[in-house]
Every structure is written in structure tokens, then in C-alpha cells.
């Protein structure tokens, strides 16, 4: 005879396992290829693969936007990966559809929202609202009609 608590715990563990499997299944193949410790140049080489043939040359292919931080004397850079080469200010993409790739002193230290949210919280960096879309100010003023 199984105690109800044991059945509930077993179901919870099974559901968690399925959830983790689904999350990893959604990860882009290029992001999966990134290993902690590789250089920034290697990260850029991997994530820039499979660009459409009509893609315009850009400095950061498949990076929607990037952010830089100086924390305790170390440089951190967060590249928000997009598999379709969208760019902030041109195509609206919610943060939940992006994957943060975190570099420290030009080496990959982690990837994904779980890693970045944990690191951001530990360093008092405001967390992203995953449903929000980055809006950039119009640096050239309003369009004249």
C-alpha cells in the first residue's frame, strides 16, 4: 500500500523531470554546443552558424541585444541569443524567447535564464520581465511627415 504522500512525491519528481526535458528540448542546437570556459570568439563562431543567406553583415549575428556590467572588478557581458537574427529596435521579441549567454572576462561562464537570473539576483541586477520587449529610444527624434 502506497501512502498518498509517496504517490504525490513520485508524481512531483516525474513532472519535474518532464519539465526539464521539455526545457532542454527547446534549447537551440547552437546554444547546446556552447561549453563553459570557451572564449568569446568561439561563442560568436558557434552562435553565428546557420545564418540566412540574405542576412546582412553585423557585428553580433544572432544577438538581439547585449548588456555589459562591471562587478567586483570583473567585466561581464550578456548576449541575448536569438535563433532568427532579430535585432533590438527593429523586431520586437519578448525576453522569454531569447537565451542569455553570460561571459566574464571574455570566457563563457553560463547560459540560460536559470543561470542569468541567479547571477543577476546575487549581484543585485534587476531581473528581466520575460514577457517584456526591449524598446529603444528613438535617437533621431520623431519622424517628420
GUTORSE-572207 format. One line per 5 residues: number of its first residue (from 1); their letters; for each residue x negated, y negated, z of N, C-alpha, C, O. Coordinates in pm, whole numbers, plus 50000, padded with zeros to 5 digits. Layout:
residues N
NUM> A> X/Y/Z/X/Y/Z/X/Y/Z/X/Y/Z ~ ...
This chain:
residues 145
1> XXXXX> 49916/50118/50000/50000/50000/50000/49912/49877/50000/49821/49864/50082 ~ 49938/49785/49907/49862/49660/49898/49931/49551/49977/50052/49533/49969 ~ 49853/49481/50051/49904/49366/50126/49928/49252/50026/49850/49236/49932 ~ 50034/49171/50044/50061/49061/49950/49943/48967/49932/49922/48916/49821 ~ 49866/48942/50037/49751/48852/50027/49647/48909/49931/49587/48834/49854
6> XXXXX> 49626/49040/49935/49528/49105/49847/49573/49092/49702/49493/49064/49613 ~ 49705/49114/49678/49756/49101/49541/49741/48958/49490/49700/48937/49376 ~ 49774/48860/49574/49762/48720/49534/49616/48683/49506/49587/48614/49409 ~ 49526/48730/49590/49384/48701/49570/49334/48762/49441/49258/48699/49367 ~ 49376/48884/49414/49334/48951/49291/49386/48875/49169/49314/48858/49071
11> XXXXX> 49511/48830/49175/49567/48753/49064/49495/48621/49047/49471/48576/48935 ~ 49461/48558/49158/49390/48430/49150/49253/48447/49084/49215/48367/48999 ~ 49182/48551/49123/49049/48578/49065/49063/48609/48916/48982/48562/48836 ~ 49163/48687/48880/49184/48720/48739/49218/48595/48659/49167/48576/48548 ~ 49305/48510/48713/49342/48387/48644/49221/48295/48628/49203/48234/48522
16> XXXXX> 49139/48284/48731/49018/48202/48723/48924/48255/48616/48867/48177/48539 ~ 48907/48386/48612/48820/48447/48510/48869/48419/48370/48790/48388/48281 ~ 49001/48429/48349/49058/48399/48216/49040/48253/48182/49010/48219/48068 ~ 49058/48166/48281/49041/48022/48257/48899/47989/48216/48878/47912/48123 ~ 48802/48048/48284/48662/48024/48250/48630/48078/48111/48554/48017/48035
21> XXXXX> 48687/48191/48077/48667/48250/47945/48723/48158/47837/48659/48136/47734 ~ 48842/48103/47861/48901/48011/47764/48818/47884/47750/48800/47834/47639 ~ 48768/47831/47862/48685/47710/47855/48559/47735/47774/48521/47651/47692 ~ 48494/47848/47797/48371/47874/47723/48400/47904/47576/48317/47878/47490 ~ 48519/47960/47548/48556/47988/47410/48577/47859/47332/48559/47856/47210
26> XXXXX> 48616/47751/47400/48643/47624/47335/48515/47545/47307/48518/47449/47230 ~ 48405/47583/47367/48282/47508/47353/48227/47524/47211/48223/47635/47158 ~ 48186/47415/47152/48131/47415/47017/48004/47500/47012/47926/47503/47107 ~ 47984/47568/46899/47867/47656/46887/47736/47581/46902/47638/47637/46952 ~ 47732/47455/46860/47610/47376/46873/47580/47347/47019/47464/47352/47062
31> XXXXX> 47683/47316/47096/47663/47290/47239/47618/47418/47310/47534/47413/47400 ~ 47672/47530/47269/47633/47659/47329/47484/47687/47308/47420/47753/47391 ~ 47428/47638/47198/47287/47663/47166/47191/47581/47251/47071/47608/47252 ~ 47242/47480/47321/47155/47391/47398/47114/47457/47529/47199/47500/47607 ~ 46984/47464/47552/46931/47523/47675/46869/47414/47761/46800/47325/47711
36> XXXXX> 46894/47423/47890/46837/47327/47984/46685/47322/47967/46619/47425/47953 ~ 46631/47200/47967/46486/47182/47958/46436/47146/47819/46321/47105/47804 ~ 46521/47162/47716/46472/47126/47582/46465/46975/47568/46530/46901/47642 ~ 46385/46930/47474/46363/46786/47457/46484/46719/47390/46569/46785/47331 ~ 46487/46589/47403/46593/46508/47341/46593/46527/47189/46699/46537/47128
41> XXXXX> 46475/46532/47129/46466/46553/46984/46527/46687/46944/46596/46697/46843 ~ 46501/46791/47024/46558/46923/46995/46710/46921/47010/46781/46982/46931 ~ 46760/46851/47112/46905/46836/47130/46965/46773/47005/47064/46823/46952 ~ 46905/46663/46958/46958/46593/46841/46953/46682/46716/47044/46677/46634 ~ 46849/46762/46702/46839/46852/46588/46953/46954/46590/47015/46979/46487
46> XXXXX> 46980/47011/46706/47084/47113/46717/47223/47054/46695/47302/47110/46618 ~ 47254/46943/46760/47391/46891/46751/47420/46822/46618/47537/46798/46585 ~ 47317/46791/46541/47341/46725/46412/47358/46825/46298/47377/46785/46183 ~ 47351/46954/46327/47372/47056/46223/47518/47055/46179/47606/47013/46254 ~ 47542/47101/46059/47676/47117/46002/47750/46985/45983/47873/46981/45993
51> XXXXX> 47678/46879/45955/47744/46752/45922/47808/46764/45784/47755/46834/45698 ~ 47921/46698/45763/47981/46700/45630/47884/46639/45528/47805/46551/45562 ~ 47892/46685/45407/47800/46636/45303/47820/46487/45274/47728/46420/45227 ~ 47938/46436/45301/47964/46294/45275/47939/46206/45398/47972/46087/45396 ~ 47882/46262/45505/47856/46185/45627/47749/46079/45600/47647/46105/45537
56> XXXXX> 47775/45959/45651/47678/45851/45636/47564/45873/45734/47586/45925/45843 ~ 47442/45834/45697/47330/45850/45790/47348/45758/45911/47373/45639/45896 ~ 47335/45815/46030/47346/45739/46155/47237/45785/46250/47182/45894/46234 ~ 47207/45704/46348/47102/45737/46445/47139/45854/46534/47054/45933/46572 ~ 47268/45864/46568/47315/45968/46659/47430/46046/46598/47546/46022/46631
61> XXXXX> 47398/46140/46508/47505/46219/46446/47578/46304/46550/47516/46361/46640 ~ 47710/46311/46537/47797/46386/46627/47794/46336/46771/47832/46408/46863 ~ 47750/46212/46790/47756/46150/46923/47856/46036/46912/47835/45939/46840 ~ 47966/46050/46987/48072/45949/46984/48024/45819/47046/48042/45711/46989 ~ 47962/45831/47162/47906/45715/47233/47801/45769/47329/47802/45887/47365
66> XXXXX> 47710/45683/47370/47610/45724/47468/47603/45620/47579/47630/45502/47558 ~ 47565/45667/47696/47550/45580/47812/47415/45606/47874/47364/45719/47871 ~ 47356/45500/47931/47223/45513/47993/47231/45462/48136/47299/45364/48166 ~ 47159/45532/48225/47156/45497/48366/47013/45506/48418/46934/45587/48369 ~ 46981/45423/48516/46855/45433/48588/46892/45468/48731/46951/45387/48803
71> XXXXX> 46859/45589/48773/46895/45639/48905/46770/45686/48976/46702/45778/48930 ~ 46739/45623/49089/46624/45660/49171/46496/45667/49086/46415/45758/49102 ~ 46479/45570/48999/46358/45561/48918/46352/45657/48800/46250/45663/48732 ~ 46461/45731/48772/46464/45822/48658/46565/45772/48557/46672/45723/48593 ~ 46530/45784/48431/46620/45747/48322/46713/45863/48288/46667/45975/48265
76> XXXXX> 46843/45836/48286/46943/45934/48246/47017/45881/48125/47045/45762/48114 ~ 47047/45971/48034/47123/45936/47915/47232/46040/47897/47206/46160/47903 ~ 47353/45994/47874/47466/46085/47850/47511/46064/47706/47551/45955/47666 ~ 47504/46171/47629/47551/46170/47490/47687/46240/47490/47696/46356/47530 ~ 47791/46172/47446/47923/46233/47439/47939/46294/47301/47966/46225/47202
81> XXXXX> 47922/46426/47295/47922/46502/47170/48064/46514/47114/48159/46541/47188 ~ 48076/46494/46984/48200/46518/46911/48166/46607/46792/48072/46578/46718 ~ 48240/46714/46771/48207/46804/46661/48236/46748/46522/48192/46805/46422 ~ 48310/46637/46515/48352/46584/46385/48288/46450/46349/48334/46383/46257 ~ 48185/46411/46420/48106/46291/46392/48186/46160/46402/48152/46063/46335
86> XXXXX> 48293/46158/46485/48365/46033/46505/48276/45936/46581/48183/45976/46651 ~ 48305/45807/46567/48227/45702/46634/48320/45612/46713/48430/45579/46669 ~ 48273/45571/46831/48350/45480/46915/48376/45350/46840/48288/45300/46769 ~ 48495/45297/46856/48531/45173/46789/48586/45194/46649/48644/45102/46591 ~ 48570/45313/46595/48621/45341/46461/48735/45443/46467/48842/45420/46410
91> XXXXX> 48712/45553/46536/48815/45657/46551/48842/45677/46699/48749/45700/46776 ~ 48969/45670/46741/49000/45692/46883/48997/45841/46918/49070/45920/46859 ~ 48911/45878/47013/48901/46016/47059/48905/46014/47211/48824/45945/47273 ~ 48999/46087/47274/49001/46090/47420/48877/46161/47475/48823/46253/47412 ~ 48832/46118/47592/48713/46176/47651/48725/46327/47670/48625/46398/47663
96> XXXXX> 48846/46377/47695/48865/46521/47716/48824/46602/47593/48794/46721/47605 ~ 48821/46540/47475/48782/46610/47352/48633/46598/47323/48585/46649/47222 ~ 48560/46532/47411/48415/46515/47396/48344/46603/47497/48403/46644/47596 ~ 48217/46631/47472/48136/46709/47566/48016/46626/47607/47933/46591/47522 ~ 48005/46593/47737/47886/46519/47781/47762/46608/47779/47763/46721/47826
101> XXXXX> 47656/46553/47723/47524/46619/47721/47432/46525/47798/47412/46411/47758 ~ 47377/46574/47909/47304/46488/48003/47154/46514/47994/47107/46627/48009 ~ 47080/46406/47970/46935/46412/47959/46873/46329/48071/46926/46226/48110 ~ 46761/46375/48122/46685/46299/48220/46540/46295/48172/46477/46399/48150 ~ 46490/46174/48157/46354/46155/48107/46329/46239/47982/46227/46307/47968
106> XXXXX> 46426/46232/47889/46421/46297/47758/46421/46449/47760/46372/46512/47666 ~ 46474/46509/47866/46491/46654/47874/46636/46684/47910/46696/46612/47990 ~ 46691/46789/47851/46828/46828/47882/46837/46884/48023/46765/46978/48059 ~ 46925/46824/48105/46942/46872/48243/47078/46939/48263/47097/47011/48361 ~ 47172/46917/48173/47302/46982/48186/47397/46937/48077/47370/46842/48003
111> XXXXX> 47510/47006/48069/47611/46975/47968/47748/47012/48021/47761/47098/48109 ~ 47849/46946/47968/47986/46977/48005/48038/46886/48115/47962/46822/48188 ~ 48171/46882/48126/48235/46792/48222/48210/46833/48366/48197/46746/48452 ~ 48204/46960/48395/48181/47003/48533/48046/46951/48581/48036/46897/48691 ~ 47943/46966/48498/47810/46919/48535/47809/46767/48549/47762/46714/48651
116> XXXXX> 47861/46695/48448/47855/46549/48450/47940/46490/48562/47896/46395/48627 ~ 48059/46542/48585/48142/46491/48694/48073/46508/48828/48080/46420/48914 ~ 48008/46621/48847/47935/46646/48973/47820/46549/48990/47801/46491/49097 ~ 47743/46532/48884/47628/46441/48889/47673/46295/48907/47614/46220/48984 ~ 47778/46258/48835/47829/46121/48846/47879/46093/48987/47852/45987/49043
121> XXXXX> 47951/46188/49045/48001/46171/49181/47887/46158/49280/47889/46072/49368 ~ 47787/46243/49266/47672/46239/49357/47596/46107/49349/47534/46065/49446 ~ 47601/46042/49233/47528/45916/49214/47619/45794/49209/47577/45686/49167 ~ 47743/45812/49253/47841/45702/49261/47866/45632/49127/47884/45510/49121 ~ 47866/45711/49021/47900/45660/48887/48049/45688/48869/48093/45802/48888
126> XXXXX> 48128/45589/48832/48273/45612/48815/48301/45723/48715/48241/45729/48608 ~ 48393/45813/48753/48430/45923/48666/48516/45874/48550/48590/45777/48563 ~ 48504/45941/48437/48584/45908/48320/48726/45961/48338/48745/46070/48392 ~ 48824/45884/48293/48960/45934/48285/48966/46011/48155/48955/45953/48047 ~ 48984/46142/48164/48970/46229/48047/49071/46199/47936/49044/46226/47819
131> XXXXX> 49187/46143/47971/49286/46112/47867/49263/45975/47805/49329/45939/47707 ~ 49170/45898/47861/49147/45763/47809/49061/45767/47683/48987/45863/47658 ~ 49072/45663/47606/48996/45646/47482/48910/45522/47501/48957/45420/47551 ~ 48785/45531/47460/48695/45417/47472/48740/45306/47379/48762/45329/47260 ~ 48753/45188/47433/48784/45073/47349/48669/44975/47360/48627/44937/47469
136> XXXXX> 48619/44936/47247/48507/44842/47244/48560/44702/47215/48653/44686/47137 ~ 48502/44601/47278/48546/44466/47248/48509/44430/47105/48407/44475/47053 ~ 48590/44349/47043/48561/44303/46907/48454/44196/46915/48481/44082/46955 ~ 48332/44231/46876/48220/44139/46892/48220/44026/46790/48144/43930/46803 ~ 48306/44036/46690/48307/43932/46587/48429/43841/46598/48451/43756/46512
141> XXXXX> 48508/43857/46703/48628/43775/46719/48743/43830/46640/48727/43928/46567 ~ 48860/43768/46651/48977/43818/46579/48961/43799/46428/48892/43708/46381 ~ 49026/43890/46353/49023/43878/46207/49101/43756/46165/49208/43726/46220 ~ 49048/43687/46068/49117/43570/46016/49193/43609/45891/49139/43672/45800 ~ 49321/43571/45889/49409/43617/45784/49413/43533/45668/49486/43563/45573
